[in-house]
């Protein structure tokens, strides 16, 4: 885990003190705790996610992910605009729009390839 990072309340992220480790499509990254997953993606690739075709309110479904929270937990499907990041979360599948927006993180591959 990274050093403590305190932020002031702002328009993008809820205040956080720590970065937590999550795994996105096999790659471990650190993102702000207590924020929604789509904001965590924006933390990793701010301009690309900002320009993505996301509605941020459940309508578009472009932020759909499959995830689990540990080795023995059940895989679930959720929308990244509603799912809060938790330490140890594993994103096992992500919509094409997410993968495209995270291409700078080396996560762009078409589904099924």
C-alpha positions in Angstrom: 0.0 0.0 0.0 1.2 3.5 -0.8 1.9 6.3 1.7 -1.0 8.3 3.0 -2.5 10.8 0.6 -4.9 13.2 2.1 -7.1 15.2 -0.2 -9.5 18.0 0.3 -13.1 17.5 -0.8 -13.3 18.3 -4.5 -15.5 17.9 -7.5 -14.1 14.5 -8.5 -13.0 12.4 -5.6 -14.4 11.8 -2.1 -11.8 12.7 0.5 -9.4 9.8 1.1 -6.4 9.1 3.3 -5.0 6.0 1.6 -4.7 4.3 -1.7 -5.9 0.8 -1.8 -4.7 -2.0 -4.1 -7.1 -3.6 -6.5 -6.6 -5.8 -9.5 -8.0 -4.8 -12.9 -7.9 -7.5 -15.6 -4.8 -9.0 -14.0 -2.9 -5.8 -13.3 -2.5 -4.5 -9.7 -3.0 -0.8 -9.3 -3.5 1.7 -6.4 -6.6 3.9 -6.3 -8.3 6.2 -3.7 -10.2 4.3 -1.0 -14.0 5.0 -0.6 -14.6 6.2 -4.1 -16.7 4.6 -6.8 -14.9 2.4 -9.2 -15.4 4.7 -12.2 -13.7 7.5 -10.3 -10.8 5.1 -9.5 -10.5 4.5 -13.2 -10.5 8.2 -13.7 -7.7 8.5 -11.1 -5.6 6.1 -13.3 -6.4 7.7 -16.7 -8.0 11.1 -16.0 -8.3 12.5 -19.5 -9.3 9.3 -21.2 -12.1 8.4 -18.7 -13.3 12.0 -18.7 -13.7 11.7 -22.5 -15.3 8.3 -22.3 -19.0 7.7 -23.2 -20.1 7.2 -19.6 -23.3 8.7 -18.3 -22.3 8.2 -14.6 -25.9 7.4 -13.6 -26.7 3.8 -14.6 -28.3 4.5 -17.9 -25.6 3.8 -20.5 -24.3 0.5 -19.1 -20.8 1.2 -20.6 -19.2 0.8 -17.2 -20.3 -2.8 -16.5 -17.7 -4.9 -14.8 -17.5 -8.4 -13.3 -15.6 -8.5 -10.0 -15.0 -10.5 -6.8 -13.6 -9.4 -3.5 -11.3 -12.3 -2.7 -10.3 -15.8 -3.7 -13.4 -17.5 -2.4 -16.0 -14.8 -3.1 -18.6 -15.1 -5.8 -18.1 -13.2 -9.0 -20.7 -10.5 -9.4 -21.7 -8.0 -12.1 -22.0 -4.4 -11.3 -21.8 -0.9 -12.8 -18.5 1.0 -12.0 -20.5 4.2 -11.5 -22.2 2.6 -8.5 -19.6 0.2 -7.0 -17.4 1.5 -4.2 -13.8 0.4 -4.3 -12.6 -2.0 -1.6 -9.0 -3.2 -0.9 -8.3 -6.5 -2.7 -11.1 -6.1 -5.2 -10.5 -8.0 -8.5 -12.1 -6.7 -11.7 -12.2 -9.8 -13.9 -14.1 -8.4 -16.9 -14.8 -4.9 -18.1 -16.8 -3.3 -20.9 -14.9 -2.3 -24.0 -15.4 1.4 -23.2 -13.6 0.9 -19.8 -10.7 -1.1 -21.4 -10.3 1.5 -24.1 -10.2 4.4 -21.6 -7.6 2.5 -19.6 -5.4 1.8 -22.6 -2.6 3.9 -21.1 -2.5 1.4 -18.3 -2.0 -1.4 -20.7 -5.5 -2.8 -20.3 -6.9 -2.4 -23.8 -7.9 -5.7 -25.5 -11.1 -6.3 -27.3 -13.5 -8.7 -25.5 -12.8 -12.3 -26.3 -9.2 -11.7 -27.5 
